[in-house]
Each structure stands twice: as structure tokens, then as C-alpha cells.
């Protein structure tokens, strides 16, 4: 993966957690880390002296303190800081144009209790030109003492074996290889209409096994190139007769990272139903990888 790792911060606990995750990832990739803070300037109807406001001074101090803390915890990592006088979403979309990876917390300082994913995270996940990682909103105490951002768990790839995206598969293999963990490829499927029984009947076990064998082969074929290029990565094939969104969320329970794709040109404020569900319910960081 080429390009700096960019992380957006706003002083919230979630953004501090995202910054630590981003620093670890930048060090893992051997890339620089760009720490970005943005807030629009207040609209003035009357000209005023161009002097820093107390709010601007506080934001500058917060940015410098974050860079200092990250430098102490990650010696040797090249860290740059950037200020934008624009909305956070617009600023980070601009930064994403030249980034290799964009990282942010699920919700920012403007969030409220019970809000799982904020509008900025959803917009960036649906529009950014580079892969986006959204770290979960819950504090460790909220998740029963767990710390998903630092989890050494496997990388989970949500994949449609009938229409795999090379960029997404490559990202997932690369993430597993760098971490030295297994890659679990989750492919959810449903019975073909010809095999779907009436509500009062059950499908014969032999018919279901035949269909499942086909799905396993499709998944194996979809991962062939990734396995060839990453022979040291142990791959677990997880083929489930289940709803895709529920399948990837269930698989992410003990994961260190969940990787999903997003078709470019289909950008919206929501990056698709499966990714949307994962961003709201997965307990680990979620990577949304755009593909053509």
C-alpha cells in the first residue's frame, strides 16, 4: 500500500483511539502518519482583526499535544500535522485524494450517547477514494473490558465469491500478512430458487451439501491469487447459509480487523447495507475498500 496514513482527530476519545490505531498501522506499513484536524472558521458579518480566537488556540494546542503523544509512543515514526479551515468531511475527503489509508473514529466530539456512527464517518466510508478504516465508538468498558483496536485477532474478509474484487482481497491479505494472523474469508450464500423448498418442507441434506460444496469451490477460486502471492498467510474458508450482514458481523466478534468492499461510482452517505451494518455493529475496526 502506497501513500501516507491519514487520521482525522477532533479531541474526542474516539478520535484519540483512532489516532493510536493509525500510528500503529503507519509504523506497520513503514509509511508516514498525517494527523489532520479541521474546523470551519466562524462566519463574520463585520470585519475583525485577524487574531487567533481562544477556540483556535485550544485546537492548535490539542493538535500539537496529539502529535507529541504519538511521537512518544511511536519513536521513529514520521508524523506530520495539518490544519484545515473547512468541515471535517470536506477536509478529510481532500486528504484522502493523496492518502494510502484514511482512519477515523466512528463518531466525533459532536456525537451523543447511543450514537454508534456519525455522519462524517458514514460519508467518508461512502465517498473516499482510498481505503477507510473506522474504529468502533465503544470505550473498552462499554465492550465488557475488551480493546478491539489493539486486538491481535484474525483479519476477517467479507467477500461475495461470485463477484470478488481484487483490490479488496489484496488489502485483506496484506493486512493479515503484516499482522502475522490468519485471514478468515466469509462468504454468505442462499439456496438457489430451484432448491428452495415450500415453507412446510425441509431441503434434503444431500441437496444442501451439493450447493455448499459449490460455494466453497467458488470462494477458493476467488482467493487463489491472494494465496499464491501470500503463501505464509493461513486462510480459513467460512461459507455460511446466512444473511451477509449478519454473517460478517458475527465473524468479527473476535477479529482484529474486518475488511469489506465498496463499489466506486455508487458513493452515497451510506456505503452499502453490509458495510453500514458492520460499521454500526462490528466490535472491531472496519476497513471499507473502494474498487472499480
N, C-alpha and C positions, 0 to 999 in steps of 0.2 A: 504494500500500500504506500503510495507516494503522497506527499503533502503534509503540512503541519496538522497536529491535533488541536482543534479549537474548542474551548469550553466557554459557555456563557455563564456569568455569575451576576447575582443581584444582592448578595448579602444574606440570603435565606439559608436555612440549614440544608435544604435540598440542593442548592447550588454549590455549597461547600462540599457536600458529599460527591456531587458530580465532578468538581474540580479535582478532588483526590483520585477519583476513578480515572479521569482523563490524564492526570500526571502519570499514574501507573501505566496506562496504555501507551502514552508517548514514550516513556522510558523503554517499554517492552518492544516498541517498533523502531526505536532509535531515531525518533522524529522530535522536532521542537514542539513546545506547547505554547499556544497563544491564548491568553486569558482575556476575555472580552467583557466589558461592561458597557451598557448603553442605557441612556435615559433621555427622553426628549427635553429640550430646553423649554422653559415656560414661555408662553406667548405674551409679549409685551405690547400694549397699546400706546404706551408713552416711552420715548427713548430714555434709556437709563445708562449710567456709567457701566462699562464692561468690566465689572469686578466680580470675582467668584462669590457665589452665594454660599451660606452655611451648608446647604444641602450638597452643592457641588464639592465643597471641601471635604465633607464627610464621605462622599462617594469615592473621591480620589484616595483618601486615606484607606478606605475599605479595599480598594483595588491593590494598593501597594502592600497592605498587610497580607492579602491573599497570596500575592507573588512571593513575599518574604517567607511565609509559612511553607509554601510548596517548594521553595528553594532549599529550605532546611530539611524537609522530609525526603527530597529527591536531589541530593547533591550531584552535580554533573549534568543535570537536565537543563537544556536551554529553554528559558521561559521568557516570553515576550508579553507585554500588556498593551491593550488597545482600548481607547475610549471612543464611543460613538454618541453623537447627539441626535439620535433617531430612536424610533420604537425598537424594543429588543428584537422583535420578529424580523423587522426590516434589516437591522444591523447584522443579525446572525445569518440571514439569507445571503447578504452581501459577502460575509466572511466565508460562507460555505462554497462560494464560487471557486476559491483557490485552496480549500482545505482538503485534506485526505480523510478526515473524520471530524464530525461535529458532535459534541457531548453537552447535554444539559439535564437539569433536574426535571422531574415530571411536573412540578408546579413551582412557581416562584414566590416572591415575597408578597404578592398580591393575592395569593390563594387563601382559602378559608378551610377550617376543619371539615373533613369529609370530602373535599375536592381531591380527586386522585390524579388527574392530569389536566394541566392548564391549557389555555388556548394557544400560547406560544409553542409549547411542545407539540401539540397536535398539528399546528400549521407547519412547523419545520419538518416534522416527520412526513408530512404530505407533500412538501414542496422543495426541500433542499436537494441540490444537485449531487451532494456527496452522501455517504452513509451517515446516519444519525443514530446515536446511542442515547436513550432516555433512561436515566437511573430512577429507581422507584421512589415514590413520595414518602413511604412509611419510614419512621425512625426505627432503629433497632428494637426499642422497647415495644413498638406497635406490632412487630412481627414475631413476638414471642422470644425476643433476645437474639434473633438472627441478624447477620450482617451480610445481606445479599451482595453488596457492592464488592466485598472482599472475598466472596465465596470462591473456593478452588474447584467448584463443581464443573461437570462436563459442559461443553457447548452444545446447545440444542438448536438444530436447524429445522424450521418448518418449511416443508417442500411439497409442491404438487408434482409427483413423479411423472405425470402426463405432460407437464409443461414446465420443466425445470429452467431456471435462469442461471446461466454460467456465472455471472457476477456475484450472485447471492451464494451459490455453492462455494465459489472460490473464497469469498470473505469468511464463510464459516470454517472451512478447512484451515485457512490461515490463522484464524483466531484460536482454534484448537491446537494447532501446531505450536504457536508461540507460547501457549499456556502449558503445554505438555499434558493435556487432558483428552479424554475420548470425545468424539463427535457423535451425538445421537441425532439421527435423521428421522424426523417424524412425518409420515405420510398418512393422512386421513383419507378414507375411501368410503364409498357407499355401494350397495348392491346394484348391479345393472337392472334396468326395468324388467328384463326378461326373467330375472331370478327373484324379483320382489314378490313375496307371497301375499295373498289376501290377509287381512288382519287376523282372521281366525286360525291361520295356519302358521307353521314354522318352516323355515327353509331347511332342507336336508343338510346335515353336517358335511356330506361329501361335496355338495354344490358350493357351500361357503368356503370349504378348503380349497377348491379349484380356483375360485375367484381370488382368494387371498394369496395363493401361490403366484398368480399373475401379477398382483400388486407388488409383491416382494421383488419379483424379477424386474418390474418397471423401475422400482426405486434403486435397485442395484445398478441397473443400466444408467440411471441419471447421475449416479455418483462415481461412475467408472473413471472419468478423467481426474476427478479430485483425488481418488485413491491412488491413481498412478503417480500423480505429482506429489503426493504427501504419504509415502509408504509408512512413515513412522506414526501416523495418526490412526488410532484404533477406532473403527466405525461400528456403531450399533444401529441396526436397521429396526425401526419401530413403526410397523404398519398396523393401523388401528381402524376398526369399523366404527367411526365416531364423527361427530361434528368437528370440522377443522379447528375452529377457535378453541373449543373445549380441549381438544387433543393437545394443542401446543401449550396452553396454559397449564394443563395437568402435568405435562412433561417438564415444565420449567420449575417445578416445585423445589428441586434440589440443584438447579443449574446455576452456573456462574454467569452465563450469557445466553440469551435467546436471540436467534437470527431469523429475520423474515424479509421478504422481498416486497418491493413496491414498483409497479409498472410506471415508467416515466410517461408523461402525457396524460396521466389520469389523476394529476395532483388536485387535491381539494383540502379543506380544513380537516378532513379525516382520511388517513392513509389506507383505507380499506377495512372491511369488517373484521378480518382475522387480526390484523395489526392493531386495530382500535381496541379489540377485546384484550389483547396481550398487554398493551400499554396501561390499561386500567386494572388488570388482574394478575399479571405475572409478578412474582416476588423478586425477580432478578432484573438486572439491566436488559433492555430490549434494543437490539440493533435493527434499524429499518434501512435496507439497502436498495437504492433505486437501480432499475435495469431497463434496457430498451425493449 
